[in-house]
Amino acid sequence: MRDLLTGFKDFIARGNVIDLAVGIAIGTAFTAVVTGLLDGIINPLIAAIFGQPDISGVGSFKLNGAEFSIGEFLQAVLNFLIVAAAIYFFVVVPINKLMSLRRTSEEVVEEAAAEEVVLLTEIRDLLRAQAGERAGSPPN
């Protein structure tokens, strides 16, 4: 039983679980932002254009007792595109920018380290040559 509790504690303390919890919390908050955008701006704009609260009622018709609603499909596509655009512009683009800045700084550090290695190698070779000349033997 003690091993089971220790294993559970280790599982909870791992970064993956904590990252997942943070992701869910941020996702929930972000959903509220996107819903606010849809309900506060996009849907009223659609209502002003089509005279309906959203486009789900546009293009509805019945055929042999079956109801077809092109507007419901269009509303789902519109909602998906808005959510995808919001995620892309508010999450993906900033993260990609941060990652490129991080990569650039890492590349600068790597280049500086490579230059230092070349410089140190040259200094070592010069010191060996000088030590060899002093001892009267030819350098290696």
WOVEN-V293678 format. One record per residue. RES is the residue in one small letter. OMEGA is omega as a letter, one per 30 degrees, with the letter a starting at -180 (* if undefined). Layout:
# WOVEN-V293678
res=RES omega=OMEGA
res=RES omega=OMEGA
This chain:
# WOVEN-V293678
res=m omega=a
res=r omega=l
res=d omega=l
res=l omega=l
res=l omega=l
res=t omega=l
res=g omega=l
res=f omega=l
res=k omega=l
res=d omega=l
res=f omega=a
res=i omega=a
res=a omega=l
res=r omega=a
res=g omega=a
res=n omega=a
res=v omega=l
res=i omega=l
res=d omega=l
res=l omega=l
res=a omega=l
res=v omega=l
res=g omega=l
res=i omega=l
res=a omega=l
res=i omega=l
res=g omega=l
res=t omega=l
res=a omega=a
res=f omega=l
res=t omega=l
res=a omega=l
res=v omega=a
res=v omega=l
res=t omega=l
res=g omega=l
res=l omega=a
res=l omega=a
res=d omega=a
res=g omega=a
res=i omega=a
res=i omega=a
res=n omega=l
res=p omega=l
res=l omega=l
res=i omega=l
res=a omega=l
res=a omega=a
res=i omega=a
res=f omega=a
res=g omega=l
res=q omega=a
res=p omega=l
res=d omega=a
res=i omega=a
res=s omega=l
res=g omega=a
res=v omega=l
res=g omega=l
res=s omega=l
res=f omega=l
res=k omega=l
res=l omega=a
res=n omega=l
res=g omega=l
res=a omega=l
res=e omega=l
res=f omega=a
res=s omega=l
res=i omega=a
res=g omega=l
res=e omega=l
res=f omega=l
res=l omega=l
res=q omega=l
res=a omega=l
res=v omega=l
res=l omega=l
res=n omega=l
res=f omega=a
res=l omega=l
res=i omega=l
res=v omega=a
res=a omega=l
res=a omega=l
res=a omega=l
res=i omega=a
res=y omega=a
res=f omega=a
res=f omega=a
res=v omega=a
res=v omega=a
res=v omega=l
res=p omega=l
res=i omega=l
res=n omega=l
res=k omega=l
res=l omega=l
res=m omega=l
res=s omega=l
res=l omega=l
res=r omega=l
res=r omega=a
res=t omega=l
res=s omega=l
res=e omega=l
res=e omega=l
res=v omega=l
res=v omega=l
res=e omega=l
res=e omega=l
res=a omega=l
res=a omega=l
res=a omega=l
res=e omega=l
res=e omega=l
res=v omega=l
res=v omega=a
res=l omega=l
res=l omega=l
res=t omega=l
res=e omega=l
res=i omega=l
res=r omega=a
res=d omega=l
res=l omega=l
res=l omega=l
res=r omega=a
res=a omega=l
res=q omega=l
res=a omega=l
res=g omega=l
res=e omega=a
res=r omega=a
res=a omega=l
res=g omega=l
res=s omega=a
res=p omega=l
res=p omega=l
res=n omega=*
